[in-house]
Amino acid sequence: MPYIEPHAHMVSRTTADYEAMAIAGCEVICEPAFWAGFDRSSPQGFHDYYRQLTEYEPARAAKFGIKHYCWLCINPKEAEDAGFAREVMAIIPDFIDAPTVLGIGEIGLNKNTISELKIFEEHVELAKKYDLPILIHTPHLEDKLKGTKLILDALKNANVDPSRVIVDHVEEHTAGLVLDAGFWAGMTLYPESKCTPARAIDMLENFGMENIWMNSACDWGVSDPLAVPKCIQEMKKRQLAKDLVHKVVYENPIKFLSQSKNFKIDG
């Protein structure tokens, strides 16, 4: 079954991963800017990273017949130094017009600090200025509920159109908050944290199939670039109708991503 991987950090993956994803049916990969596993020491490092996202990765993906898109930001893990973060954010407009840029992301919170929240709010204003959709990272584990509430409050205060925002890494205790407020929700399939396939399918059955997608968020850590097709197999075992499976892994991502002027599924 064809599918879209709406959140994967391919700069940390091998060409063998691209090949495996292509064989599994992946047609499009979307790559949010993220933490590289270490704190970068200069804005120039981010400039080179944005070039990697907008120039090199699309070419690498194309060798396997996969379209590659990206999102731009400074990740919340590197937003504690607000001065440094603003230097990095000043570079982003130089890349906004690149043909594969979808919007601003993945922004959000990590430890729910005041500085992280301020930089998050400034990213939101940047997205509004350039009329771009937003992809949001929510904190891990015990910080997730508090962070999600802070994020939703900040978005409401900024008068952002919720239909153009996807709040990723939702779990059972946050999915309802996100969906009820009119935002899109992303479920992340991780081997050791976030959602297992069984939990993700339970959430689909409890919260419905509208305004929700699933992704692997594969990166340099313990993660699986084939998490989505493996979950498709689990959905088949649970006897979900084929059209519903296709909706979640293909139609829903297209519906949200098409709000970006650069996103095209064909041609």
C-alpha positions in Angstrom: 0.0 0.0 0.0 1.4 3.5 -0.9 2.0 5.7 2.1 3.5 9.1 3.1 6.1 9.4 5.8 5.2 12.9 7.2 7.9 13.1 9.8 11.3 11.6 9.3 14.8 12.9 10.0 16.6 11.5 7.0 19.8 13.4 7.5 20.6 10.8 10.2 19.6 7.8 8.1 21.4 5.8 5.4 20.6 5.3 1.7 19.6 1.8 2.6 16.8 3.3 4.7 15.6 5.2 1.6 15.7 2.1 -0.4 13.7 0.1 2.2 11.1 2.8 2.5 10.7 3.0 -1.3 10.3 -0.8 -1.5 7.7 -0.6 1.3 5.6 1.9 -0.7 6.8 5.3 0.5 6.1 8.1 -2.0 6.8 11.2 0.0 9.0 12.0 3.0 8.7 15.2 5.0 11.6 16.2 7.2 11.3 18.7 10.0 14.3 20.6 11.2 15.5 19.0 14.5 18.2 18.6 17.1 21.2 16.8 15.6 22.1 14.8 18.8 24.4 17.7 19.9 24.0 21.4 20.3 25.3 23.3 17.3 27.8 26.0 18.1 27.1 28.7 15.5 24.4 30.0 13.2 26.6 29.0 10.3 26.1 25.4 11.3 22.4 25.9 10.9 22.9 27.6 7.5 24.7 24.5 6.3 22.0 22.3 7.8 19.2 24.2 6.0 21.2 23.7 2.8 21.3 20.0 3.5 17.5 19.9 4.0 16.7 22.0 0.9 19.3 20.8 -1.5 21.0 17.5 -0.7 18.2 15.4 0.8 15.7 16.0 -2.0 18.4 14.8 -4.5 19.2 11.8 -2.3 15.5 10.8 -2.0 14.9 11.3 -5.7 17.4 8.5 -6.5 14.9 6.1 -4.9 11.8 7.7 -6.5 10.7 9.5 -3.3 9.8 13.1 -3.1 11.4 14.9 -0.2 10.0 18.0 1.6 11.2 19.8 4.7 10.3 22.2 7.5 12.5 24.9 8.9 13.1 26.1 12.5 15.5 25.9 15.4 14.4 23.0 17.5 13.3 23.7 21.1 16.2 21.7 22.5 18.5 24.5 21.2 16.1 27.4 22.0 17.2 27.9 25.7 19.7 30.6 24.6 17.2 33.1 23.2 19.9 35.3 21.6 21.5 32.4 19.8 18.0 31.1 18.7 17.1 34.5 17.2 20.4 34.6 15.2 19.5 31.2 13.7 15.9 32.3 13.1 17.2 35.3 11.1 18.6 32.9 8.6 15.3 31.1 7.9 13.8 33.7 5.5 16.8 33.1 3.2 15.4 29.6 2.7 11.6 30.1 2.8 11.3 30.3 -1.0 13.1 27.0 -1.6 10.8 24.8 -3.6 10.6 22.0 -1.1 10.0 24.0 2.1 6.6 23.3 3.6 6.5 25.6 6.6 7.8 26.1 10.1 8.7 23.1 12.3 9.2 21.2 14.3 8.8 23.9 16.9 7.4 23.5 20.4 8.7 22.8 23.8 11.2 20.4 25.4 11.5 21.2 29.1 8.6 23.8 29.1 10.9 26.7 30.0 10.1 30.4 29.6 12.8 30.8 27.0 11.5 27.9 24.9 8.0 29.3 25.1 9.2 32.7 23.9 11.1 31.3 21.0 8.1 29.1 20.1 5.9 32.2 20.0 8.4 34.0 17.8 8.4 31.0 15.4 4.6 31.2 15.3 4.8 34.9 14.3 7.3 34.0 11.6 4.9 31.4 10.2 2.1 33.9 10.3 4.2 36.5 8.5 5.0 34.2 5.6 1.6 32.4 5.7 3.1 29.0 6.4 1.6 25.9 8.1 3.2 24.8 11.4 4.4 21.4 12.7 4.8 21.2 16.5 6.9 19.0 18.8 5.4 18.2 22.2 7.6 17.2 25.1 8.3 13.7 26.2 6.8 11.6 29.0 5.7 13.5 32.2 6.2 16.9 30.6 3.9 16.2 27.6 0.5 17.1 29.1 1.8 20.4 30.6 3.7 21.3 27.5 0.8 20.5 25.2 -1.5 22.8 27.3 1.1 25.6 27.1 1.4 25.2 23.4 -2.3 25.2 22.7 -2.8 28.3 24.9 0.0 30.1 23.0 -1.5 29.2 19.7 -4.9 30.4 20.8 -3.4 33.7 22.0 -1.6 34.1 18.6 -4.9 33.7 16.8 -3.5 30.9 14.6 -5.8 28.9 12.3 -5.8 25.5 14.0 -6.5 23.7 10.7 -3.0 24.7 9.5 -1.2 23.4 12.6 -0.3 19.8 13.4 0.6 18.9 16.9 2.9 15.9 16.8 3.8 13.1 19.2 0.3 13.0 20.8 -0.5 10.2 23.2 -3.8 9.0 24.8 -3.8 11.8 27.3 -3.2 14.7 24.8 -4.9 13.6 21.5 -8.3 14.7 22.7 -7.1 18.1 23.8 -5.5 18.7 20.4 -8.3 17.4 18.2 -11.1 19.0 20.2 -9.4 22.4 19.8 -9.4 22.0 16.0 -5.8 21.2 15.4 -4.4 18.2 13.6 -2.7 15.4 15.6 0.3 13.3 14.7 1.0 9.9 16.3 4.7 8.9 16.4 5.5 5.2 16.3 8.6 4.5 18.4 10.0 1.2 19.5 10.8 2.4 23.0 8.7 5.4 23.7 5.7 7.4 22.3 3.2 5.0 20.6 3.4 1.4 19.7 1.4 0.3 16.7 -1.2 -1.3 19.0 -1.6 1.9 21.0 -1.8 4.0 17.8 -4.5 1.8 16.4 -6.4 2.0 19.7 -6.2 5.8 19.5 -7.6 5.8 16.0 -10.5 3.7 17.1 -11.1 6.0 20.1 -10.6 9.4 18.5 -11.5 8.7 14.9 -9.8 9.0 11.6 -10.2 12.7 10.9 -7.3 15.2 11.1 -4.8 12.6 12.3 -1.7 11.0 10.8 1.0 8.6 11.9 4.8 8.9 11.4 8.1 7.3 12.4 10.0 10.4 13.4 13.1 8.2 12.7 16.4 9.9 13.6 19.8 9.1 15.1 18.3 7.3 18.1 16.4 4.1 18.6 13.7 4.5 15.8 12.4 2.6 12.8 12.1 4.2 9.3 9.6 1.4 8.4 7.3 2.1 11.4 4.4 3.3 9.3 4.3 0.3 6.9 4.7 -2.1 9.9 1.7 -0.4 11.5 -0.2 -0.8 8.3 0.3 -4.5 8.7 -1.0 -4.3 12.3 -4.1 -2.4 11.1 -4.8 -5.1 8.6 -4.5 -7.7 11.4 -7.0 -5.7 13.4 -9.2 -5.9 10.3 -9.5 -2.2 9.7 -11.1 -1.5 6.4 -8.6 -0.9 3.6 -10.1 2.5 2.8 -9.6 3.7 6.4 -6.0 2.5 6.5 -5.4 4.4 3.2 -7.0 7.5 4.6 -4.7 7.6 7.7 -1.4 6.9 6.0 -2.0 8.6 2.6 -5.1 10.8 2.2 -4.8 12.6 5.6 -1.2 13.6 5.1 -2.0 14.9 1.7 -4.9 16.9 3.0 -2.8 18.7 5.6 0.3 19.1 3.6 -1.5 20.5 0.6 -2.1 23.6 2.7 1.5 24.4 1.8 1.9 26.1 -1.6 4.9 23.9 -2.4 3.4 20.5 -1.7 2.6 18.4 -4.8 1.9 14.7 -4.8 2.1 14.3 -8.6 4.5 15.6 -11.3 
